Amino acid sequence: MQWTLVVPLKPLVRAKSRLSDAADDAVRPGLALAFAQDTVAAALACPAVRDVAVVTDDDLAGRELAALGARIVPDTPGAGLNAALAHGETVVRSSRPEQPVAALNADLPALRPAELARVLDAAAAFPRAFLADAATLGTTLLAASPGAPLLPAFGVGSRARHRASGAVELPLDAVDSVRQDVDTGDDLRAALALGVGPRTAAAAARLLIPGQ
């Protein structure tokens, strides 16, 4: 089974505000773009992934991610993360109704294609499944097999909401790169320790990160 991944990305000027402890306002948009570029590049290199649809209204991000091979879907609803994911799912399945779809965070700069393949292969056994983030409170991936709705409920505390909605939590180990999203300076340090993609590495090299 090959998956279509739907990756939501808010306008870069509003992205990653919680990274203020590691990056100032002038730096964060470029860092957010680097995260997304490394995430999308790794996802497209995964053998379990057929294609990636990025839902965004950011022109620069759209151009850069399209250059990597992603399909860009305008964020027509403009109503936040879950509305963007639901819209992306609708667009993807309008042409391929039985396509398995997974929502993937755009801030997984240490993502490894082989680890993503393990997660998607495990998710294929269930109508809906999800992977908790490294903090065990949120979600980095939500998968829906053919014929099942995605029903995204991302945001603070999404692990509990996805579980309550009937999605199966995937109890996988050794998939740290799929769990390690980046919201804070501590998250960035953890991602750097795992080994990030080239664009994030270059962007982070220009930062002075305490403890790194």
Summary of the structure (lengths in Angstrom):
residues: 212
radius of gyration: 15.7
end to end distance: 39.5
largest distance: 48.0
contacts: 725
relative contact order: 0.18
helix: 42%
strand: 16%
